[in-house]
């Protein structure tokens, strides 16, 4: 059974930082591209950051470039999203996604990030 479990969300003030984690089980983690998405009620889920299987390449949503950093530990089957200089518009539910080369997708249940004074 595949499980992706996000953690690290919470309430933070503007300008603050959070580190999200996504622990995986039931998949060969190193074979999957890993992504972080986010979704606000009433809007489509958007890709925030992605990292290749070996971690050598990353990509980011334009609005988070320079503030967010995605990384992975293939030995620990975990992907991270370091979020700095958080803004109120970063408020969303953040989802971990694992995507195989055959484009099979698995999703976590999400973790809520709220940026507010």
N, C-alpha and C positions, 0 to 999 in steps of 0.2 A: 504494500500500500504506500503510495507516494504521499509524503507530507512536506509542506513548506510552512514553516512557522515563523512569522515576523514578531519582532519585539523591539522595544526602544522608543516607541512613540510616546507622546504626552503633550503637556502644555508648556510652552516656552515663550519668553518675551521676544519681541522683535530685536534682531541683532544677535540672538542667542544661537546655540548649537545643539544638535541632537545627533546621535549615531544609531541608525537602524541596523538590525541584524536579521538575517533570514537563515534559519537552520533547516537543512534538507535531510530527508531520509527516503529510502525506497527507490532512489535513482542512482545511477553512476554519475555523480555530480560533475566530474571533470569532463563529461561528454556533452554537457548542456551549456548553452549560452544563458547567462543570467541577466535579468532585467528588473528594474524598479519602475512601476507605474504609479500614478496617483489619480484619484477621482474625487471630484466635488459633486455634491448632489445636483442633479439636473444637467450635468455636463458629461461628455464622453471621457472615458479613461484615457490618459495620455502617458506616453513613454517619457520617463524622466531621465533614466540612465541605463546603459547596457554595457556588459563586459563579455569579451570573448572567452572561450573555454580555457585558454591558457592564461588569461588575464593580460595579454600583451596589447590589447586594443580596447578602448572605451569610447562611448559616445554619450552626448548629453543634450537635453532640451536646451535651447538657446537661453532661456530665462534663468537657468540654474548654473550655466557655465561659470567657472571661477569661484563658485560657492559650494557646490556639491562635489563629492568624490566617491566613486564606486570602486570597490575592491573585493577580492575573493580569496578564500583560503581553501584550496582543493583538498588539503589534508584533513580539514575540519568540516568539510561540506557546508561551508557558510559563506554567504555574500553579505557585504556591508554597504551602507550608504551613509557617509559622513556629510552632514548638512550644517553649513556655517552661514553666518549672516542671514539668518532666517527672516522672512518677510511675512506679513499677514496673508499675502496671496499664495504662500506655500501651504496654507492650511488645507488639508485633504486627508483622505484615507490612502495610505501608501501600501501597495501590493507588490509582493515578490512574485516573479515569473521565471519559470525554467522552460527553455525552448530547445528541443532536440534538433539535430541536423535535418530530420524528416519533418520538422515544424510541428511536432507534438508539443502541446503547451500544458503546463501545470501551474496552478495558482495557489497562493496562500490566501488566508481569510482577511488579511489586511490589518494595519495598525494605524490608529488615528493620530495625526500630528495637528496640533492647534497652536498657531502663532498669534498671540494676543497680549496686549498690555493689561 
